[in-house]
Amino acid sequence: MAQLTGSPQPVALGEGYQLRAPGIRGTADMSRPRPAGERSRSRAPEDGSQVLDDALAGAGMTEVRRIELRLQPTPPADATRSLRSVDGQEVLELQVPDLGPDSGQLVLACDETGVLTWHLPVDAQKAIETPASRGAGGAKRFLIPATQPKPPAGDTGTNRSLLGTIGRKLLKVLVYPITDPVIGAIGEFFAERWEVKKRPYGLRTFTPENRRTPGAGALAPGDWERLGSGRALLFVHGTFSTAHGAFDLLSDDTFATLYEHYQQRVFAFDHFTLSHDPRRNVAWLLEQVPAGRSLELDIVCHSRGGLVSRMLAERPSAFGLDNSRVRVRRIVFVAVPNQGTLLAQPDHMVQMIDRLTTALNLFPSGPVAETLEVLLTAIKVIGHGVLKGLDGLASMRPDGEFLGRFNAGTREPPAADGGYYAAAADYEPTHEGLKALVAGRIADAVIDRVFEHTANDLVVPEPGVYSAIDGNRGFPVEAGRLLRIPADVGVIHTTVFGYLPLGPKLLEWLV
Protein backbone atom coordinates (compact mmCIF):
# COMPACT_ATOMS: atom_id res chain seq x y z
CA MET A 1 0.00 0.00 0.00
CA ALA A 2 1.46 3.35 -1.07
CA GLN A 3 1.27 6.48 1.08
CA LEU A 4 0.21 9.80 -0.42
CA THR A 5 1.90 12.54 1.60
CA GLY A 6 0.94 15.63 -0.37
CA SER A 7 4.32 15.72 -2.12
CA PRO A 8 4.45 16.76 -5.80
CA GLN A 9 6.75 13.80 -6.49
CA PRO A 10 5.30 10.64 -8.11
CA VAL A 11 4.50 7.76 -5.76
CA ALA A 12 5.34 4.29 -7.11
CA LEU A 13 2.54 1.72 -6.98
CA GLY A 14 4.64 -1.03 -8.57
CA GLU A 15 5.10 -2.50 -12.07
CA GLY A 16 5.49 0.90 -13.70
CA TYR A 17 2.30 2.43 -12.25
CA GLN A 18 2.63 5.78 -10.44
CA LEU A 19 0.43 8.40 -8.81
CA ARG A 20 1.26 12.08 -8.62
CA ALA A 21 -0.98 13.80 -6.11
CA PRO A 22 0.44 17.10 -4.85
CA GLY A 23 -1.53 18.45 -1.91
CA ILE A 24 -3.43 15.17 -1.44
CA ARG A 25 -2.95 12.79 1.45
CA GLY A 26 -4.11 9.22 1.93
CA THR A 27 -3.31 5.74 0.63
CA ALA A 28 -3.39 3.91 -2.70
CA ASP A 29 -3.60 0.14 -2.95
CA MET A 30 -3.11 -1.46 -6.39
CA SER A 31 -4.02 -5.05 -7.21
CA ARG A 32 -4.65 -7.35 -10.14
CA PRO A 33 -8.32 -8.30 -10.61
CA ARG A 34 -9.22 -11.91 -10.21
CA PRO A 35 -10.23 -13.76 -13.41
CA ALA A 36 -13.82 -13.06 -14.47
CA GLY A 37 -14.87 -16.70 -13.97
CA GLU A 38 -13.52 -16.74 -10.44
CA ARG A 39 -15.24 -13.42 -9.66
CA SER A 40 -18.57 -14.71 -10.94
CA ARG A 41 -18.38 -17.68 -8.59
CA SER A 42 -17.58 -15.65 -5.50
CA ARG A 43 -18.98 -12.20 -6.25
CA ALA A 44 -17.26 -10.60 -3.29
CA PRO A 45 -18.25 -6.94 -2.82
CA GLU A 46 -14.94 -5.67 -4.19
CA ASP A 47 -15.44 -7.59 -7.44
CA GLY A 48 -18.20 -5.41 -8.83
CA SER A 49 -21.01 -7.06 -10.74
CA GLN A 50 -21.51 -9.56 -13.51
CA VAL A 51 -23.21 -6.91 -15.64
CA LEU A 52 -20.01 -4.85 -15.81
CA ASP A 53 -17.95 -7.95 -16.64
CA ASP A 54 -20.38 -8.78 -19.45
CA ALA A 55 -20.24 -5.26 -20.87
CA LEU A 56 -16.43 -5.12 -20.79
CA ALA A 57 -16.20 -8.52 -22.46
CA GLY A 58 -18.67 -7.45 -25.14
CA ALA A 59 -16.61 -4.35 -25.86
CA GLY A 60 -13.35 -6.29 -26.01
CA MET A 61 -11.96 -4.62 -22.89
CA THR A 62 -9.84 -6.22 -20.18
CA GLU A 63 -9.36 -4.91 -16.68
CA VAL A 64 -5.64 -5.14 -15.92
CA ARG A 65 -5.31 -3.25 -12.61
CA ARG A 66 -7.55 -1.78 -9.95
CA ILE A 67 -6.51 0.91 -7.52
CA GLU A 68 -8.36 1.67 -4.31
CA LEU A 69 -7.84 5.17 -2.96
CA ARG A 70 -8.52 6.33 0.57
CA LEU A 71 -8.12 10.08 0.61
CA GLN A 72 -8.10 12.39 3.59
CA PRO A 73 -9.66 15.87 3.68
CA THR A 74 -7.21 18.29 2.10
CA PRO A 75 -5.83 20.89 4.54
CA PRO A 76 -6.07 24.49 3.25
CA ALA A 77 -2.30 24.80 3.09
CA ASP A 78 -2.08 21.71 0.85
CA ALA A 79 -4.95 22.80 -1.40
CA THR A 80 -2.92 25.74 -2.71
CA ARG A 81 -0.39 23.41 -4.35
CA SER A 82 -2.80 20.77 -5.66
CA LEU A 83 -2.81 19.62 -9.30
CA ARG A 84 -5.62 21.09 -11.40
CA SER A 85 -7.22 20.00 -14.66
CA VAL A 86 -7.80 22.43 -17.53
CA ASP A 87 -11.28 22.99 -16.06
CA GLY A 88 -9.89 23.88 -12.65
CA GLN A 89 -10.85 20.69 -10.82
CA GLU A 90 -8.51 19.25 -8.22
CA VAL A 91 -7.09 16.06 -9.73
CA LEU A 92 -4.46 13.43 -9.23
CA GLU A 93 -2.36 12.06 -12.08
CA LEU A 94 -2.20 8.32 -12.70
CA GLN A 95 0.67 7.10 -14.89
CA VAL A 96 0.47 3.64 -16.45
CA PRO A 97 2.88 1.83 -18.77
CA ASP A 98 2.32 2.64 -22.44
CA LEU A 99 1.53 -0.67 -24.16
CA GLY A 100 2.30 0.59 -27.65
CA PRO A 101 0.30 1.47 -30.77
CA ASP A 102 -1.73 -1.74 -30.89
CA SER A 103 -3.45 -1.23 -27.53
CA GLY A 104 -5.80 1.42 -26.22
CA GLN A 105 -6.13 2.27 -22.55
CA LEU A 106 -8.88 3.84 -20.44
CA VAL A 107 -9.53 4.43 -16.77
CA LEU A 108 -13.00 3.99 -15.30
CA ALA A 109 -13.30 5.76 -11.96
CA CYS A 110 -15.96 5.25 -9.31
CA ASP A 111 -16.21 7.72 -6.46
CA GLU A 112 -17.48 7.08 -2.95
CA THR A 113 -21.11 7.68 -3.99
CA GLY A 114 -21.22 5.43 -7.06
CA VAL A 115 -20.66 8.13 -9.69
CA LEU A 116 -18.75 6.70 -12.69
CA THR A 117 -16.47 8.74 -14.94
CA TRP A 118 -14.37 7.78 -17.97
CA HIS A 119 -10.84 9.06 -18.43
CA LEU A 120 -8.78 9.14 -21.61
CA PRO A 121 -5.00 9.60 -21.81
CA VAL A 122 -3.85 13.22 -21.80
CA ASP A 123 -0.77 14.96 -23.17
CA ALA A 124 1.60 17.38 -21.47
CA GLN A 125 -0.93 20.20 -21.97
CA LYS A 126 -3.61 18.15 -20.16
CA ALA A 127 -5.60 17.75 -23.39
CA ILE A 128 -6.80 14.37 -24.67
CA GLU A 129 -4.01 12.70 -26.63
CA THR A 130 -4.14 12.91 -30.39
CA PRO A 131 -3.72 9.70 -32.42
CA ALA A 132 -0.35 10.96 -33.66
CA SER A 133 1.10 11.05 -30.14
CA ARG A 134 0.07 7.52 -29.19
CA GLY A 135 2.35 4.54 -29.00
CA ALA A 136 5.47 6.58 -28.31
CA GLY A 137 6.47 4.42 -25.35
CA GLY A 138 6.97 5.54 -21.78
CA ALA A 139 3.80 6.18 -19.83
CA LYS A 140 0.18 7.12 -20.35
CA ARG A 141 -1.13 9.88 -18.10
CA PHE A 142 -4.71 10.12 -16.77
CA LEU A 143 -6.17 12.95 -14.70
CA ILE A 144 -8.65 11.67 -12.10
CA PRO A 145 -10.87 14.00 -10.01
CA ALA A 146 -9.75 14.02 -6.40
CA THR A 147 -13.13 15.06 -5.01
CA GLN A 148 -14.15 13.39 -1.78
CA PRO A 149 -17.97 13.38 -1.70
CA LYS A 150 -19.67 11.90 1.31
CA PRO A 151 -21.46 8.56 0.78
CA PRO A 152 -25.26 8.74 1.06
CA ALA A 153 -26.58 9.23 4.59
CA GLY A 154 -26.92 5.96 6.43
CA ASP A 155 -24.59 4.11 4.05
CA THR A 156 -22.92 1.18 5.79
CA GLY A 157 -20.62 0.23 2.94
CA THR A 158 -22.89 -2.57 1.75
CA ASN A 159 -24.63 -0.75 -1.09
CA ARG A 160 -23.61 -2.14 -4.45
CA SER A 161 -22.91 -0.51 -7.77
CA LEU A 162 -21.56 -1.75 -11.10
CA LEU A 163 -18.05 -1.41 -9.70
CA GLY A 164 -18.59 -2.84 -6.26
CA THR A 165 -19.35 -1.46 -2.82
CA ILE A 166 -20.38 2.20 -2.65
CA GLY A 167 -18.23 4.08 -0.17
CA ARG A 168 -14.82 3.53 -1.81
CA LYS A 169 -12.96 5.40 -4.51
CA LEU A 170 -11.88 2.89 -7.15
CA LEU A 171 -9.97 3.16 -10.42
CA LYS A 172 -10.12 0.42 -13.04
CA VAL A 173 -7.37 0.45 -15.68
CA LEU A 174 -8.77 -1.04 -18.90
CA VAL A 175 -6.98 -2.22 -22.04
CA TYR A 176 -8.45 -3.03 -25.44
CA PRO A 177 -7.03 -3.86 -28.89
CA ILE A 178 -6.99 -1.04 -31.44
CA THR A 179 -7.99 -3.60 -34.07
CA ASP A 180 -11.02 -5.72 -33.23
CA PRO A 181 -10.64 -9.21 -34.74
CA VAL A 182 -14.13 -9.01 -36.27
CA ILE A 183 -14.94 -5.32 -36.70
CA GLY A 184 -11.48 -4.09 -37.66
CA ALA A 185 -9.36 -1.11 -36.63
CA ILE A 186 -10.81 1.85 -34.75
CA GLY A 187 -11.33 4.49 -37.40
CA GLU A 188 -13.99 6.52 -39.17
CA PHE A 189 -16.21 3.51 -39.93
CA PHE A 190 -15.65 1.56 -36.72
CA ALA A 191 -18.90 2.68 -35.05
CA GLU A 192 -20.90 1.85 -38.18
CA ARG A 193 -19.36 -1.62 -38.46
CA TRP A 194 -20.03 -2.17 -34.77
CA GLU A 195 -23.69 -1.21 -35.17
CA VAL A 196 -24.07 -3.48 -38.19
CA LYS A 197 -22.91 -6.38 -36.04
CA LYS A 198 -24.32 -5.50 -32.61
CA ARG A 199 -27.22 -3.03 -33.13
CA PRO A 200 -28.60 -3.70 -36.62
CA TYR A 201 -31.53 -1.91 -38.19
CA GLY A 202 -34.89 -3.57 -37.77
CA LEU A 203 -38.63 -3.12 -37.66
CA ARG A 204 -40.32 -5.36 -35.15
CA THR A 205 -43.70 -6.10 -33.66
CA PHE A 206 -44.16 -4.60 -30.22
CA THR A 207 -46.58 -6.60 -28.11
CA PRO A 208 -47.30 -6.87 -24.39
CA GLU A 209 -45.47 -10.22 -24.46
CA ASN A 210 -42.37 -9.41 -26.54
CA ARG A 211 -41.67 -5.69 -26.08
CA ARG A 212 -38.87 -6.26 -23.56
CA THR A 213 -37.31 -9.15 -25.51
CA PRO A 214 -34.29 -8.31 -27.71
CA GLY A 215 -34.51 -9.43 -31.30
CA ALA A 216 -38.12 -10.60 -31.08
CA GLY A 217 -40.91 -10.07 -33.58
CA ALA A 218 -39.18 -9.09 -36.82
CA LEU A 219 -41.87 -7.86 -39.20
CA ALA A 220 -43.12 -10.52 -41.61
CA PRO A 221 -44.85 -9.81 -44.96
CA GLY A 222 -48.27 -10.37 -43.38
CA ASP A 223 -47.60 -7.76 -40.70
CA TRP A 224 -47.54 -4.95 -43.26
CA GLU A 225 -51.13 -5.64 -44.27
CA ARG A 226 -52.22 -5.45 -40.63
CA LEU A 227 -50.22 -2.28 -39.92
CA GLY A 228 -51.70 -0.60 -42.97
CA SER A 229 -55.31 -1.49 -42.14
CA GLY A 230 -55.73 1.47 -39.75
CA ARG A 231 -53.72 3.98 -37.80
CA ALA A 232 -50.66 2.29 -36.25
CA LEU A 233 -48.46 3.24 -33.31
CA LEU A 234 -44.68 3.35 -33.79
CA PHE A 235 -42.11 3.46 -30.96
CA VAL A 236 -38.74 5.07 -31.78
CA HIS A 237 -35.85 4.80 -29.28
CA GLY A 238 -33.02 7.24 -28.64
CA THR A 239 -29.23 7.37 -28.54
CA PHE A 240 -27.31 4.37 -27.13
CA SER A 241 -30.60 2.50 -26.76
CA THR A 242 -32.90 -0.08 -28.34
CA ALA A 243 -36.65 -0.46 -28.63
CA HIS A 244 -36.74 -3.19 -25.98
CA GLY A 245 -34.66 -1.09 -23.60
CA ALA A 246 -35.88 2.48 -24.11
CA PHE A 247 -39.52 1.81 -23.19
CA ASP A 248 -38.86 -0.83 -20.53
CA LEU A 249 -40.25 1.36 -17.71
CA LEU A 250 -43.55 2.16 -19.45
CA SER A 251 -46.21 0.49 -17.30
CA ASP A 252 -47.78 -2.72 -18.50
CA ASP A 253 -51.29 -1.33 -18.02
CA THR A 254 -50.58 1.74 -20.17
CA PHE A 255 -48.98 -0.32 -22.90
CA ALA A 256 -51.81 -2.86 -22.89
CA THR A 257 -54.39 -0.08 -23.30
CA LEU A 258 -52.44 1.41 -26.22
CA TYR A 259 -52.07 -2.01 -27.80
CA GLU A 260 -55.80 -2.62 -27.58
CA HIS A 261 -56.69 0.87 -28.83
CA TYR A 262 -54.52 0.46 -31.94
CA GLN A 263 -55.97 -3.03 -32.46
CA GLN A 264 -52.50 -4.63 -32.25
CA ARG A 265 -51.08 -2.30 -34.90
CA VAL A 266 -48.06 -1.45 -32.75
CA PHE A 267 -44.46 -1.79 -33.88
CA ALA A 268 -40.99 -0.40 -33.14
CA PHE A 269 -37.97 0.85 -35.07
CA ASP A 270 -34.42 -0.20 -34.12
CA HIS A 271 -31.83 1.99 -35.82
CA PHE A 272 -28.22 3.15 -35.74
CA THR A 273 -27.72 5.98 -33.23
CA LEU A 274 -23.92 6.39 -33.29
CA SER A 275 -22.93 6.43 -36.95
CA HIS A 276 -26.05 7.46 -38.92
CA ASP A 277 -27.92 10.75 -38.71
CA PRO A 278 -31.76 10.82 -38.66
CA ARG A 279 -31.94 11.26 -42.43
CA ARG A 280 -30.18 7.94 -42.98
CA ASN A 281 -32.34 6.32 -40.30
CA VAL A 282 -35.52 7.43 -42.05
CA ALA A 283 -34.19 6.50 -45.49
CA TRP A 284 -33.73 2.92 -44.27
CA LEU A 285 -37.21 2.82 -42.74
CA LEU A 286 -38.91 4.10 -45.91
CA GLU A 287 -37.11 1.50 -48.00
CA GLN A 288 -38.75 -1.26 -45.93
CA VAL A 289 -42.34 -0.25 -46.69
CA PRO A 290 -43.48 -2.70 -49.40
CA ALA A 291 -44.62 -1.36 -52.75
CA GLY A 292 -48.33 -0.70 -52.77
CA ARG A 293 -48.52 -0.29 -49.01
CA SER A 294 -49.10 2.93 -47.07
CA LEU A 295 -49.04 3.72 -43.36
CA GLU A 296 -50.80 6.20 -41.10
CA LEU A 297 -48.83 6.61 -37.89
CA ASP A 298 -48.84 7.99 -34.39
CA ILE A 299 -45.37 7.93 -32.80
CA VAL A 300 -44.02 7.75 -29.25
CA CYS A 301 -40.32 8.60 -29.24
CA HIS A 302 -37.53 9.11 -26.76
CA SER A 303 -34.45 11.33 -26.87
CA ARG A 304 -32.77 11.48 -30.30
CA GLY A 305 -35.57 9.26 -31.62
CA GLY A 306 -37.64 12.44 -31.73
CA LEU A 307 -35.39 13.86 -34.45
CA VAL A 308 -35.89 10.64 -36.43
CA SER A 309 -39.66 10.96 -35.96
CA ARG A 310 -39.72 14.60 -37.02
CA MET A 311 -37.63 13.77 -40.08
CA LEU A 312 -40.30 11.27 -41.05
CA ALA A 313 -43.11 13.77 -40.46
CA GLU A 314 -41.77 17.16 -41.57
CA ARG A 315 -41.16 17.38 -45.34
CA PRO A 316 -38.37 14.78 -45.63
CA SER A 317 -38.35 15.71 -49.31
CA ALA A 318 -36.13 18.61 -48.26
CA PHE A 319 -33.54 15.93 -47.50
CA GLY A 320 -34.22 13.99 -50.69
CA LEU A 321 -36.64 11.47 -49.16
CA ASP A 322 -40.06 10.44 -50.43
CA ASN A 323 -42.51 9.73 -47.60
CA SER A 324 -45.67 9.97 -49.72
CA ARG A 325 -46.77 6.55 -48.48
CA VAL A 326 -46.27 7.34 -44.79
CA ARG A 327 -48.47 9.89 -43.04
CA VAL A 328 -47.64 10.89 -39.48
CA ARG A 329 -50.53 12.33 -37.48
CA ARG A 330 -49.29 12.64 -33.90
CA ILE A 331 -45.89 12.53 -32.22
CA VAL A 332 -45.27 12.37 -28.47
CA PHE A 333 -41.79 13.73 -27.76
CA VAL A 334 -40.35 12.33 -24.51
CA ALA A 335 -37.11 14.06 -23.43
CA VAL A 336 -36.30 14.87 -27.08
CA PRO A 337 -33.46 17.31 -27.96
CA ASN A 338 -35.52 19.17 -30.57
CA GLN A 339 -33.07 22.05 -30.23
CA GLY A 340 -30.10 19.81 -29.53
CA THR A 341 -27.96 19.26 -26.48
CA LEU A 342 -24.58 20.82 -25.86
CA LEU A 343 -23.41 17.48 -24.48
CA ALA A 344 -23.21 16.36 -28.12
CA GLN A 345 -20.44 18.88 -28.78
CA PRO A 346 -17.02 17.21 -29.26
CA ASP A 347 -15.65 18.78 -26.07
CA HIS A 348 -18.51 17.41 -23.97
CA MET A 349 -19.26 13.96 -25.38
CA VAL A 350 -17.31 12.22 -22.63
CA GLN A 351 -19.35 14.13 -20.04
CA MET A 352 -22.54 12.89 -21.70
CA ILE A 353 -21.28 9.31 -21.48
CA ASP A 354 -20.27 9.87 -17.83
CA ARG A 355 -23.81 10.97 -17.02
CA LEU A 356 -25.44 8.07 -18.80
CA THR A 357 -23.05 5.55 -17.26
CA THR A 358 -23.75 6.94 -13.79
CA ALA A 359 -27.49 6.85 -14.50
CA LEU A 360 -27.19 3.14 -15.30
CA ASN A 361 -25.17 2.59 -12.14
CA LEU A 362 -27.44 4.44 -9.72
CA PHE A 363 -30.82 4.19 -11.50
CA PRO A 364 -30.58 0.98 -13.57
CA SER A 365 -33.30 0.42 -16.15
CA GLY A 366 -33.65 -1.80 -19.18
CA PRO A 367 -30.80 -4.02 -20.42
CA VAL A 368 -27.91 -2.44 -18.51
CA ALA A 369 -25.07 -4.56 -19.93
CA GLU A 370 -25.96 -3.94 -23.58
CA THR A 371 -26.34 -0.20 -22.97
CA LEU A 372 -22.97 -0.13 -21.25
CA GLU A 373 -21.46 -1.93 -24.24
CA VAL A 374 -22.54 0.78 -26.68
CA LEU A 375 -21.28 3.49 -24.28
CA LEU A 376 -17.93 1.69 -24.16
CA THR A 377 -17.82 1.59 -27.95
CA ALA A 378 -18.53 5.30 -28.17
CA ILE A 379 -15.84 6.19 -25.63
CA LYS A 380 -13.28 4.17 -27.62
CA VAL A 381 -14.16 6.01 -30.83
CA ILE A 382 -14.09 9.42 -29.10
CA GLY A 383 -10.74 8.57 -27.54
CA HIS A 384 -9.28 7.91 -30.96
CA GLY A 385 -10.46 11.19 -32.39
CA VAL A 386 -12.61 9.77 -35.21
CA LEU A 387 -15.66 11.96 -34.58
CA LYS A 388 -16.56 11.89 -38.27
CA GLY A 389 -17.75 8.35 -37.61
CA LEU A 390 -20.24 9.57 -34.99
CA ASP A 391 -22.75 11.35 -37.21
CA GLY A 392 -25.61 10.08 -35.07
CA LEU A 393 -24.29 11.89 -32.01
CA ALA A 394 -23.29 14.95 -34.04
CA SER A 395 -26.88 15.32 -35.25
CA MET A 396 -27.78 16.58 -31.75
CA ARG A 397 -25.31 19.49 -31.73
CA PRO A 398 -27.28 22.75 -31.47
CA ASP A 399 -24.91 24.55 -33.83
CA GLY A 400 -24.13 21.48 -35.94
CA GLU A 401 -24.64 21.14 -39.66
CA PHE A 402 -27.49 18.64 -39.40
CA LEU A 403 -29.63 20.36 -36.78
CA GLY A 404 -29.02 23.79 -38.31
CA ARG A 405 -30.42 22.61 -41.62
CA PHE A 406 -33.13 20.49 -40.05
CA ASN A 407 -34.59 23.32 -37.93
CA ALA A 408 -34.34 25.93 -40.72
CA GLY A 409 -37.20 27.03 -42.95
CA THR A 410 -40.95 26.72 -42.64
CA ARG A 411 -42.30 23.47 -41.26
CA GLU A 412 -45.85 22.30 -40.61
CA PRO A 413 -47.04 19.98 -37.83
CA PRO A 414 -48.02 16.54 -39.12
CA ALA A 415 -51.81 16.97 -39.27
CA ALA A 416 -54.51 19.45 -38.34
CA ASP A 417 -56.22 16.88 -36.11
CA GLY A 418 -52.94 15.61 -34.67
CA GLY A 419 -49.69 17.44 -34.08
CA TYR A 420 -47.10 17.41 -31.35
CA TYR A 421 -47.19 16.50 -27.68
CA ALA A 422 -44.29 16.51 -25.24
CA ALA A 423 -43.01 15.34 -21.86
CA ALA A 424 -39.92 17.09 -20.51
CA ALA A 425 -38.10 16.70 -17.19
CA ASP A 426 -36.03 18.94 -15.01
CA TYR A 427 -33.74 17.22 -12.53
CA GLU A 428 -32.19 18.69 -9.43
CA PRO A 429 -29.88 16.10 -7.88
CA THR A 430 -30.16 15.37 -4.19
CA HIS A 431 -27.63 12.50 -4.39
CA GLU A 432 -24.29 13.86 -3.20
CA GLY A 433 -22.23 12.29 -5.96
CA LEU A 434 -24.58 13.42 -8.72
CA LYS A 435 -24.36 16.95 -7.37
CA ALA A 436 -20.62 16.76 -7.96
CA LEU A 437 -21.08 15.31 -11.45
CA VAL A 438 -23.69 17.88 -12.46
CA ALA A 439 -22.51 21.03 -10.70
CA GLY A 440 -18.82 20.35 -10.18
CA ARG A 441 -16.74 21.15 -7.12
CA ILE A 442 -15.54 24.55 -8.27
CA ALA A 443 -17.27 27.91 -8.52
CA ASP A 444 -17.23 28.10 -12.33
CA ALA A 445 -18.61 24.61 -12.80
CA VAL A 446 -18.00 22.79 -16.08
CA ILE A 447 -21.51 21.42 -16.52
CA ASP A 448 -23.10 24.71 -15.47
CA ARG A 449 -21.24 26.26 -18.38
CA VAL A 450 -22.40 23.51 -20.72
CA PHE A 451 -26.10 24.00 -19.98
CA GLU A 452 -25.77 27.70 -19.14
CA HIS A 453 -27.85 27.13 -16.00
CA THR A 454 -30.82 25.88 -18.04
CA ALA A 455 -33.11 23.27 -16.49
CA ASN A 456 -32.22 19.83 -17.83
CA ASP A 457 -32.75 16.11 -17.26
CA LEU A 458 -28.97 15.39 -17.08
CA VAL A 459 -28.75 15.11 -20.90
CA VAL A 460 -31.33 17.30 -22.64
CA PRO A 461 -32.32 20.92 -21.81
CA GLU A 462 -35.91 20.83 -20.56
CA PRO A 463 -37.24 23.79 -22.60
CA GLY A 464 -35.55 22.46 -25.74
CA VAL A 465 -38.09 19.64 -25.86
CA TYR A 466 -41.11 21.88 -26.44
CA SER A 467 -40.16 25.54 -26.96
CA ALA A 468 -40.47 27.56 -30.17
CA ILE A 469 -38.43 26.75 -33.27
CA ASP A 470 -38.36 29.56 -35.84
CA GLY A 471 -40.51 28.71 -38.84
CA ASN A 472 -41.90 25.49 -37.35
CA ARG A 473 -45.63 25.81 -36.72
CA GLY A 474 -45.62 22.69 -34.59
CA PHE A 475 -43.71 24.53 -31.84
CA PRO A 476 -43.99 25.65 -29.15
CA VAL A 477 -45.98 22.68 -27.92
CA GLU A 478 -49.05 24.21 -26.30
CA ALA A 479 -49.62 23.81 -22.57
CA GLY A 480 -52.52 21.37 -22.93
CA ARG A 481 -50.27 19.00 -24.84
CA LEU A 482 -47.29 19.30 -22.51
CA LEU A 483 -46.24 17.42 -19.37
CA ARG A 484 -43.47 19.21 -17.48
CA ILE A 485 -41.92 16.96 -14.85
CA PRO A 486 -40.71 18.99 -11.84
CA ALA A 487 -37.20 18.74 -10.48
CA ASP A 488 -38.20 17.53 -7.03
CA VAL A 489 -39.53 14.13 -8.21
CA GLY A 490 -36.08 12.84 -9.23
CA VAL A 491 -36.78 11.86 -12.85
CA ILE A 492 -33.74 11.80 -15.16
CA HIS A 493 -33.37 11.35 -18.91
CA THR A 494 -33.37 7.56 -18.79
CA THR A 495 -36.25 7.12 -16.33
CA VAL A 496 -38.97 9.39 -17.79
CA PHE A 497 -41.13 6.43 -18.84
CA GLY A 498 -41.16 5.29 -15.24
CA TYR A 499 -42.82 8.55 -14.14
CA LEU A 500 -46.34 7.35 -13.31
CA PRO A 501 -48.28 10.45 -14.49
CA LEU A 502 -46.84 9.99 -17.99
CA GLY A 503 -48.98 6.89 -18.60
CA PRO A 504 -52.33 8.68 -18.22
CA LYS A 505 -51.03 11.51 -20.40
CA LEU A 506 -50.12 9.10 -23.19
CA LEU A 507 -53.61 7.65 -23.03
CA GLU A 508 -55.15 11.13 -23.02
CA TRP A 509 -53.14 12.23 -26.05
CA LEU A 510 -53.35 9.04 -28.08
CA VAL A 511 -56.53 7.28 -26.93
Sequence and secondary structure as in RCSB ss.txt:
>XXXX:A:sequence
MAQLTGSPQPVALGEGYQLRAPGIRGTADMSRPRPAGERSRSRAPEDGSQVLDDALAGAGMTEVRRIELRLQPTP
PADATRSLRSVDGQEVLELQVPDLGPDSGQLVLACDETGVLTWHLPVDAQKAIETPASRGAGGAKRFLIPATQPK
PPAGDTGTNRSLLGTIGRKLLKVLVYPITDPVIGAIGEFFAERWEVKKRPYGLRTFTPENRRTPGAGALAPGDWE
RLGSGRALLFVHGTFSTAHGAFDLLSDDTFATLYEHYQQRVFAFDHFTLSHDPRRNVAWLLEQVPAGRSLELDIV
CHSRGGLVSRMLAERPSAFGLDNSRVRVRRIVFVAVPNQGTLLAQPDHMVQMIDRLTTALNLFPSGPVAETLEVL
LTAIKVIGHGVLKGLDGLASMRPDGEFLGRFNAGTREPPAADGGYYAAAADYEPTHEGLKALVAGRIADAVIDRV
FEHTANDLVVPEPGVYSAIDGNRGFPVEAGRLLRIPADVGVIHTTVFGYLPLGPKLLEWLV
>XXXX:A:secstr
 EEEES SS EEEETTEEEE TT EEEEEEE    HHHHHHH  GGG  HHHHHHHHHTT EEEEEEEEEE    
HHHHTT EE TTS EEEEEEEE   TTEEEEEEEE TTS EEEE  B TTSSB  GGGTT SSEEEEEEE     
  TT  S  B SSSBTTSEEEEEEEEESEETTTEESSTTHHHHHHHHHS  EEEE  TTTTTSTT  B  HHHHH
HHTTS EEEEE  TT  HHHHTTTS HHHHHHHHHHTTT EEEEE  SSS  HHHHHHHHHHHS TT  EEEEEE
EETTHHHHHHHHHS GGGGT   TTEEEEEEEEES  TT  GGGSGGGHHHHHHHHHHHHHHS  S HHHHHHHH
HHHHHHHHTT GGG HHHHTT TTSHHHHHHT S B  S TT EEEEEEE     SHHHHHHHH SSSS HHHHH
HTT  BSSSSBSGGGTS  TTBTT S  GGGEEEE GGG   GGGGGG TTHHHHHHHHH 
